[in-house]
Amino acid sequence: MSDYTPQKEETEDELYEHYAFTAEKGQSPLRIDKYLMNFVENATRSKIQAAAKSGNIYVNGTPVKSNYKVKGNDVIKVLFAHPPYENLLVGENIPIDIVYEDDDLLVVNKPAGMVVHPGHGNYSGTLINALIYHFDNLPENSSGRPGLVHRIDKDTSGLLVVAKTEEAMAHLSFQFAEKTSEREYVAIVWGNVEEEEGTVEGNIGRHPKNRLQNTVFYGDDADKGKAAVTHYKVIERLGYVTLVSCKLETGRTHQIRVHMKHIGHTLFNDERYGGEKILKGTTFTKYKQFVDNCFKILPRQALHAKTLGFEHPRTKEFMRFNTEIPEDMQQCIDKWKQYVKHQEIDE
């Protein structure tokens, strides 16, 4: 298993992101720029090659070029320069879709494509950049991120709650930790989900061979990772895909994406987990064209955080918010409905 320890190192001039890996014993020879594409999120091959050219990729303590072939047990260290951290948290006049707001908190409907907080490869245009432009003195969470109680993936759309006071931050964070908040997502998944409803339980952690993915640990490895529970329910069957509701009992990174893949129903057009391939259906060219058109309409994983519920930190009232399924996802659903209807007519 690869050993992975992302760190940050500060120098006199700039801040570096430091990634360290130990290649697994059975690693077959592979160019280091290709190898690192599976380990460093948002790092393009050209960026990796530039780091190598600058002498910032080391193997066993020695700088290497981008064509170096990684072998088993190689110790790899990568340094990527980025702007000083304080410059990352700059307010930007980015519109925010605010569903609800009071003196203690706000509920935001995040569009797909927006990163929640700055990080490697995403130093601007994030939700936090927008929040600190529009709101003063937001409290910081345990990771130093203003207002952020929880997060959703870049290409997932939907609801987030943001704290405006220290008291709200503490109270809301406690609810998420204690699993008393309510989070329901809507997803399109590959395949016909046979059971009308069910629960997926399985510890989730970093995939040992692809650090950009998470995976479910089972068998002899079942005690690795962190406990995760997802409850799902079929909303509508659409031929070779199914529209499902997923309720989170825990909130692990990529939880729904990982759990649904684990039971054989990868999210539609989820590129990171293989859902951008045609996983179910016929071999006819016409069908392939239909699916490709769906991918163009919905160029992301088919996942929307539709419902969010929590106890208000001051009034103690339980509040529940709902959003409409976004247009790109709804258009994709409508196309699959039409496809099923045409199939029934043909039969």
C-alpha positions in Angstrom: 0.0 0.0 0.0 1.3 3.5 -0.8 2.1 5.7 2.1 0.7 9.2 1.6 1.5 12.2 3.8 0.4 15.6 2.3 2.0 18.4 4.2 2.7 22.1 3.9 6.1 23.6 4.1 6.9 27.3 4.5 10.1 28.9 3.1 11.4 32.5 3.2 9.8 33.3 -0.2 6.7 31.3 -0.6 4.5 28.5 0.6 4.9 25.0 -0.9 2.5 22.1 -0.9 4.5 19.1 -0.1 3.3 15.6 -1.2 5.1 12.5 -0.1 4.5 8.9 -1.3 6.1 5.5 -1.0 5.3 3.4 -4.1 3.9 0.0 -3.3 6.2 -2.9 -3.5 4.6 -4.4 -6.6 4.6 -1.1 -8.6 5.5 -1.8 -12.3 7.7 0.8 -13.9 5.7 3.9 -14.8 6.7 7.4 -15.8 6.5 9.6 -12.7 4.4 12.3 -14.4 1.8 9.6 -15.2 2.1 8.1 -11.8 1.5 11.4 -10.0 -1.6 12.1 -12.0 -3.3 9.4 -9.8 -2.1 11.0 -6.6 -2.3 14.8 -6.7 -5.7 16.2 -7.2 -6.1 19.0 -9.8 -2.4 18.7 -10.8 -2.2 18.6 -14.6 0.5 16.7 -16.4 2.1 19.9 -17.6 2.3 21.2 -14.0 3.9 18.0 -12.8 6.4 18.2 -15.7 7.2 21.8 -14.8 7.8 20.8 -11.2 10.3 18.2 -12.4 12.0 20.6 -14.7 12.4 23.0 -11.7 14.0 20.2 -9.7 11.0 19.9 -7.3 10.3 16.2 -7.7 12.6 13.9 -5.7 12.9 10.1 -5.7 14.9 8.6 -2.9 16.2 12.1 -2.1 17.4 12.9 -5.7 15.7 15.3 -8.2 14.4 13.4 -11.2 13.0 14.3 -14.6 9.4 13.7 -15.7 10.4 10.6 -17.7 11.8 8.8 -14.6 10.2 5.4 -14.2 8.7 4.8 -10.7 9.6 1.4 -9.2 8.4 -0.5 -6.1 9.4 1.1 -2.8 10.5 4.4 -4.4 10.1 7.3 -1.9 8.7 10.2 -3.8 8.5 13.8 -2.7 6.8 16.6 -4.7 6.9 20.4 -4.1 4.3 22.7 -5.7 4.7 26.4 -5.2 1.5 28.4 -4.7 0.7 31.9 -3.3 1.0 32.5 0.4 -2.0 31.2 2.3 -3.1 34.6 3.5 -3.5 35.7 -0.2 -5.8 32.7 -0.9 -8.5 34.1 1.4 -9.3 37.2 -0.7 -12.9 38.3 -1.0 -14.3 38.1 -4.5 -17.5 39.7 -5.8 -19.1 36.4 -6.8 -22.9 36.0 -6.6 -24.3 33.7 -4.0 -27.7 32.0 -4.2 -28.9 32.5 -0.6 -32.0 30.4 0.2 -32.3 31.7 3.8 -30.5 34.1 6.0 -30.7 35.5 9.5 -28.3 37.0 12.1 -26.9 33.5 12.9 -26.5 31.6 9.7 -27.3 31.4 6.0 -28.2 28.5 3.7 -26.6 28.6 0.3 -27.5 26.8 -2.9 -24.1 26.0 -4.4 -24.0 25.6 -8.2 -22.1 22.7 -9.8 -18.6 23.7 -10.7 -17.9 25.9 -7.7 -15.2 24.8 -5.3 -16.2 25.3 -1.7 -12.8 26.4 -0.3 -9.3 27.3 -1.7 -6.8 24.5 -2.2 -4.3 23.1 -4.6 -5.2 24.3 -8.1 -8.2 26.3 -6.9 -7.0 29.5 -5.3 -9.9 31.8 -6.4 -13.5 31.6 -7.4 -14.5 29.5 -4.4 -17.5 29.8 -2.2 -15.3 31.0 0.7 -13.9 33.8 -1.6 -17.5 34.9 -2.2 -18.5 34.6 1.5 -15.7 36.8 2.8 -16.5 39.4 0.2 -20.2 39.6 1.2 -19.9 39.0 4.9 -17.6 40.5 7.6 -16.1 38.6 10.5 -17.3 35.1 9.7 -16.2 32.6 12.4 -13.5 30.1 11.5 -14.0 26.4 11.7 -11.4 24.0 13.1 -9.5 24.2 9.8 -9.5 28.0 9.7 -12.1 28.2 7.0 -14.5 31.2 7.5 -18.2 30.2 8.0 -17.8 26.7 6.7 -19.7 24.1 8.7 -19.6 21.3 6.0 -18.8 21.0 2.3 -19.9 19.3 -0.9 -17.8 18.3 -3.9 -17.0 20.8 -6.6 -19.3 19.2 -9.2 -22.1 18.4 -6.8 -24.8 21.1 -6.6 -27.0 21.9 -3.7 -27.4 23.1 -0.1 -24.9 24.2 2.5 -25.3 25.9 5.8 -22.9 28.7 6.7 -22.3 30.0 10.3 -22.2 33.7 10.9 -21.3 33.6 14.6 -19.0 31.6 16.8 -22.0 30.2 18.7 -23.7 29.1 15.5 -20.5 27.5 14.2 -20.1 25.4 17.4 -23.8 24.4 17.5 -24.1 23.5 13.9 -20.7 21.6 13.8 -21.9 19.6 16.8 -25.0 18.6 15.0 -23.1 17.3 12.0 -20.7 15.5 14.2 -23.5 13.9 16.2 -25.5 12.9 13.0 -28.6 14.9 14.1 -28.6 17.0 10.9 -30.6 15.9 7.9 -29.0 15.6 4.5 -30.8 14.2 1.5 -29.3 14.0 -2.0 -30.8 13.1 -5.4 -28.6 11.0 -7.8 -28.8 9.3 -11.1 -27.0 6.0 -11.0 -26.1 3.4 -13.6 -28.2 0.2 -13.6 -31.6 -0.8 -12.3 -31.4 -0.7 -8.5 -33.4 -3.8 -7.6 -34.3 -3.1 -4.0 -36.8 -0.3 -3.5 -34.7 0.9 -0.6 -31.6 -0.1 1.4 -28.7 0.8 3.5 -25.0 0.7 2.6 -22.6 0.4 5.5 -18.8 0.2 5.0 -15.8 2.1 6.2 -14.5 4.6 3.7 -10.9 5.7 3.2 -8.3 6.6 0.6 -7.9 4.1 -2.2 -4.5 2.5 -1.8 -3.7 2.6 -5.6 -5.4 5.9 -6.6 -5.3 8.6 -3.9 -7.8 10.7 -5.8 -10.5 8.1 -5.1 -11.9 6.8 -1.9 -13.0 3.2 -1.4 -15.0 0.9 0.8 -12.9 -1.4 3.0 -14.2 -4.9 3.6 -13.0 -8.4 4.5 -9.6 -8.4 6.2 -9.4 -4.6 5.8 -12.9 -3.8 7.2 -11.5 -1.9 10.2 -9.6 0.6 8.0 -11.0 4.0 7.1 -13.9 5.7 8.8 -17.4 4.3 9.5 -20.0 5.5 6.9 -23.7 4.8 6.4 -25.9 5.8 3.5 -29.6 5.1 3.2 -31.0 5.0 -0.4 -34.5 4.8 -1.9 -35.6 4.4 -5.5 -37.4 7.4 -6.8 -37.9 6.3 -10.4 -36.5 3.6 -12.7 -35.4 4.9 -16.1 -34.3 1.9 -18.0 -30.5 1.6 -17.8 -30.3 4.2 -15.0 -32.2 4.8 -11.8 -33.1 8.0 -10.0 -32.5 7.6 -6.3 -32.7 9.5 -3.0 -29.7 9.1 -0.7 -29.8 10.2 3.0 -26.5 10.5 4.8 -26.1 9.3 8.3 -22.4 10.2 8.2 -20.5 12.6 6.0 -17.4 11.1 4.5 -15.6 12.5 1.5 -17.3 11.2 -1.7 -19.5 9.0 0.5 -22.5 8.6 -1.9 -20.3 8.3 -4.9 -18.2 5.5 -3.2 -21.1 3.7 -1.5 -23.2 3.5 -4.7 -20.3 2.3 -6.7 -19.6 -0.3 -4.1 -23.1 -1.8 -4.6 -22.7 -1.8 -8.4 -24.4 1.5 -9.2 -21.8 4.1 -10.0 -23.1 7.7 -10.4 -24.0 8.7 -13.9 -21.1 10.6 -15.5 -18.9 10.5 -12.4 -15.6 10.6 -14.2 -13.5 10.0 -11.1 -15.2 6.7 -10.3 -15.8 5.4 -13.9 -19.3 6.7 -14.4 -18.4 8.6 -17.6 -18.3 5.2 -19.4 -21.4 3.4 -20.6 -21.8 0.9 -17.8 -25.2 -0.5 -18.7 -27.2 -0.8 -21.9 -27.0 -2.0 -25.4 -24.1 -1.9 -27.9 -26.1 -0.1 -30.6 -24.5 3.1 -32.0 -27.8 4.9 -31.6 -27.8 4.2 -27.9 -24.2 5.3 -27.5 -25.1 8.6 -29.2 -28.0 9.0 -26.8 -25.8 8.5 -23.8 -23.1 10.9 -25.1 -25.8 13.5 -25.6 -26.8 13.0 -21.9 -23.2 13.4 -20.9 -23.0 16.7 -22.8 -26.2 18.0 -21.1 -24.9 16.9 -17.7 -21.1 17.2 -17.8 -20.6 16.2 -14.2 -21.6 13.5 -11.7 -25.4 13.4 -11.3 -25.6 14.4 -7.7 -27.6 17.2 -6.0 -27.8 18.1 -2.3 -31.6 18.6 -2.3 -32.6 18.7 1.3 -30.9 20.1 4.4 -32.3 20.1 7.9 -30.8 21.2 11.3 -31.8 22.7 14.6 -31.4 26.5 14.6 -28.5 27.3 17.0 -30.4 30.1 18.8 -34.2 29.4 18.5 -33.7 25.6 18.7 -36.4 25.2 16.0 -35.7 22.4 13.5 -35.5 23.9 10.1 -35.6 22.1 6.8 -34.8 23.5 3.4 -35.4 22.1 -0.1 -34.2 23.0 -3.6 -35.3 22.1 -7.1 -33.2 19.7 -9.1 -30.9 21.9 -11.2 -31.6 22.3 -14.9 -28.7 20.2 -16.2 -29.7 17.3 -14.1 -33.4 17.7 -14.8 -32.8 17.8 -18.6 -30.8 14.5 -18.3 -33.7 12.9 -16.3 -36.2 14.0 -18.9 -34.1 12.6 -21.7 -34.0 9.2 -20.0 -37.8 9.4 -19.5 -38.2 10.0 -23.2 -35.9 7.1 -24.0 -37.8 4.7 -21.8 -41.1 5.9 -23.3 -39.8 5.3 -26.9 -38.6 1.8 -25.9 -42.0 0.9 -24.6 -43.6 2.1 -27.8 -41.2 0.1 -29.9 -42.0 -3.0 -27.9 
